[in-house]
């Protein structure tokens, strides 16, 4: 039986094309350059998932009215951390470049899924949840992300004894 798929129209969202078009519409003179690595900077787990401590790293920002981190204001481009136990009801996302016509950020669990991770801890699927979650700014400089923000996130994760970091970018 022949394939009846209509190949004249896309049936998926091409985020690479949409991102390229979005940046062009914003007036950037150069197309967005996607990060790529010859060697993938990830490793296999050293122990079973049920024994691992997990955390979340998001690109959303604190809302100034919520006391997450002293001295961190909306718009600051710095790594920040918040207490997992006192997680916020919302975070600031309006300044980030995501397709606001196709989706929303009204459900904090979609980009700060701490409650789901707590369910996994309760069921024994993962060992524990770190005391802190972390935020990293979206930055158009891959160099700053690679040389400044990523090492700081790694330092904080090691300080917290984290085995797994769930990266949730917007």
VEXTIDREN-46839 format. One line per 8 residues: number of its first residue (from 0); their letters; for each residue x, y, z of C-alpha. Coordinates in pm, 1 decimal. Example, Ala and Ser with C-alpha at 12.3 -4.5 7.8 and 13.67 -1.06 7.14 Angstrom:
2
0 = as = 1230.0/-450.0/780.0 ~ 1367.0/-106.0/714.0;
//
This chain:
170
0 = xxxxxxxx = 0.0/0.0/0.0 ~ 151.0/338.5/-97.2 ~ 224.3/600.8/169.1 ~ -62.5/854.5/174.6 ~ 140.2/1124.5/352.2 ~ 105.9/1465.3/189.8 ~ 469.0/1576.2/145.7 ~ 380.4/1913.9/-6.7;
8 = xxxxxxxx = 316.0/2063.9/338.4 ~ 502.5/2026.2/664.1 ~ 322.9/1838.8/936.8 ~ 573.6/1940.2/1205.9 ~ 718.4/2262.4/1343.6 ~ 1067.7/2326.9/1214.2 ~ 1215.8/2509.3/1511.7 ~ 1542.3/2572.9/1330.4;
16 = xxxxxxxx = 1359.5/2750.9/1047.3 ~ 1126.1/2933.8/1287.7 ~ 1418.1/3051.9/1500.5 ~ 1611.3/3168.4/1196.0 ~ 1304.4/3358.1/1069.2 ~ 1235.4/3506.2/1413.5 ~ 1589.5/3644.9/1448.9 ~ 1579.7/3782.0/1096.0;
24 = xxxxxxxx = 1248.3/3957.2/1172.1 ~ 1406.3/4107.8/1486.8 ~ 1664.1/4279.9/1267.0 ~ 1969.4/4067.4/1341.4 ~ 2211.8/4094.8/1052.4 ~ 2348.7/3740.5/1088.7 ~ 2151.7/3419.2/1105.5 ~ 2144.2/3243.0/1442.1;
32 = xxxxxxxx = 2431.1/2997.1/1471.7 ~ 2320.4/2678.4/1645.9 ~ 2567.7/2528.7/1890.8 ~ 2724.1/2205.4/1776.5 ~ 2988.0/1978.1/1923.1 ~ 3205.5/1708.5/1769.9 ~ 3195.2/1531.4/2108.1 ~ 2869.8/1533.4/2303.4;
40 = xxxxxxxx = 2937.5/1670.5/2655.0 ~ 2721.4/1417.1/2836.0 ~ 2804.9/1099.6/3027.3 ~ 2634.2/776.1/3122.8 ~ 2502.8/751.2/3477.7 ~ 2755.8/616.4/3725.9 ~ 2481.2/455.8/3936.2 ~ 2117.1/351.5/3893.7;
48 = xxxxxxxx = 1863.3/630.0/3841.0 ~ 1685.3/525.1/4162.2 ~ 2000.6/626.4/4353.9 ~ 2061.8/959.0/4178.0 ~ 2003.8/1312.5/4305.8 ~ 1838.2/1537.3/4047.2 ~ 1793.3/1909.3/3991.2 ~ 1636.9/2138.4/3732.3;
56 = xxxxxxxx = 1809.8/2409.1/3529.5 ~ 1573.9/2656.1/3361.6 ~ 1621.1/2967.0/3148.4 ~ 1326.9/3146.8/3309.7 ~ 1407.6/3437.3/3545.2 ~ 1300.2/3528.0/3896.5 ~ 1017.1/3777.2/3935.5 ~ 1146.8/4066.6/4149.8;
64 = xxxxxxxx = 848.8/4048.7/4388.0 ~ 930.5/3685.7/4471.3 ~ 1219.3/3643.3/4717.0 ~ 1409.1/3370.0/4533.7 ~ 1760.7/3503.9/4544.9 ~ 1878.1/3821.5/4712.9 ~ 2010.9/4072.2/4462.9 ~ 1887.8/3900.7/4146.7;
72 = xxxxxxxx = 1654.3/4119.9/3948.6 ~ 1451.7/4047.3/3638.7 ~ 1670.1/4118.3/3339.1 ~ 1993.9/4034.2/3521.5 ~ 2201.2/3807.3/3303.1 ~ 2355.3/3589.4/3570.6 ~ 2322.9/3236.8/3702.3 ~ 2085.8/3214.0/3999.0;
80 = xxxxxxxx = 1950.2/2945.2/4230.5 ~ 1631.9/2894.5/4428.5 ~ 1523.7/2661.5/4706.4 ~ 1346.9/2353.5/4571.7 ~ 1133.2/2339.8/4886.1 ~ 1014.7/2699.1/4834.5 ~ 973.9/2688.9/4458.7 ~ 795.0/2983.7/4300.0;
88 = xxxxxxxx = 441.8/2975.0/4165.1 ~ 564.2/3152.6/3852.7 ~ 878.5/3283.2/3686.6 ~ 939.4/3561.6/3438.2 ~ 949.4/3442.9/3076.3 ~ 810.9/3729.9/2867.4 ~ 1156.6/3857.5/2774.8 ~ 1264.3/3526.0/2624.3;
96 = xxxxxxxx = 1248.9/3443.7/2254.1 ~ 1003.6/3156.5/2222.1 ~ 709.4/3116.7/1991.6 ~ 440.8/3298.1/2192.3 ~ 185.3/3235.7/1917.3 ~ 223.0/2858.7/1931.2 ~ 256.0/2804.4/2306.5 ~ 252.0/2973.6/2646.7;
104 = xxxxxxxx = 431.2/2956.8/2980.4 ~ 128.9/2968.0/3207.6 ~ 203.3/2616.5/3336.2 ~ 521.6/2649.9/3542.6 ~ 552.3/2270.6/3552.2 ~ 640.5/2279.3/3182.5 ~ 967.3/2465.4/3249.7 ~ 1022.4/2405.8/3623.8;
112 = xxxxxxxx = 900.5/2046.8/3674.2 ~ 998.4/2015.7/4040.2 ~ 659.6/1872.1/4141.2 ~ 696.1/1592.9/3882.8 ~ 1045.6/1515.5/4008.9 ~ 908.3/1497.5/4364.4 ~ 657.3/1240.4/4237.6 ~ 945.5/1040.1/4088.0;
120 = xxxxxxxx = 1128.6/1051.8/4422.8 ~ 814.1/935.7/4605.2 ~ 772.9/644.3/4363.6 ~ 1140.4/545.4/4386.8 ~ 1214.5/623.1/4023.3 ~ 1486.6/872.7/4121.7 ~ 1675.2/880.0/4449.8 ~ 1635.1/1237.6/4567.5;
128 = xxxxxxxx = 1589.3/1597.5/4467.0 ~ 1859.3/1856.0/4530.9 ~ 1785.6/2135.6/4776.8 ~ 1826.6/2392.5/4497.8 ~ 1716.4/2437.6/4138.8 ~ 1906.1/2672.7/3909.4 ~ 1846.5/2936.3/3646.5 ~ 2078.8/3031.2/3367.3;
136 = xxxxxxxx = 2023.4/3335.3/3147.8 ~ 1955.2/3296.1/2781.3 ~ 2249.5/3455.4/2610.6 ~ 2321.9/3497.1/2243.9 ~ 2690.4/3445.0/2318.7 ~ 2771.1/3075.7/2306.1 ~ 3117.2/3165.5/2437.5 ~ 2976.0/3324.9/2757.5;
144 = xxxxxxxx = 2738.2/3033.5/2805.4 ~ 3018.6/2779.6/2757.4 ~ 3292.2/2964.9/2950.2 ~ 3096.0/3139.8/3229.1 ~ 2742.1/3014.6/3289.0 ~ 2786.3/2639.6/3227.7 ~ 3088.7/2608.5/3462.8 ~ 2897.6/2800.3/3732.6;
152 = xxxxxxxx = 2595.4/2570.2/3697.3 ~ 2828.5/2268.1/3713.2 ~ 2996.5/2408.8/4026.5 ~ 2660.1/2456.1/4198.0 ~ 2539.9/2110.2/4095.2 ~ 2856.6/1951.3/4233.9 ~ 2818.5/2155.5/4553.7 ~ 2466.4/2009.3/4588.3;
160 = xxxxxxxx = 2577.6/1651.6/4512.7 ~ 2371.1/1639.0/4193.4 ~ 2400.3/1338.4/3961.5 ~ 2139.2/1447.7/3704.1 ~ 2047.6/1794.2/3581.1 ~ 1726.1/1826.1/3383.5 ~ 1785.0/2115.1/3141.1 ~ 1462.9/2299.5/3053.4;
168 = xx = 1529.2/2587.5/2812.9 ~ 1264.0/2821.0/2679.9;
//
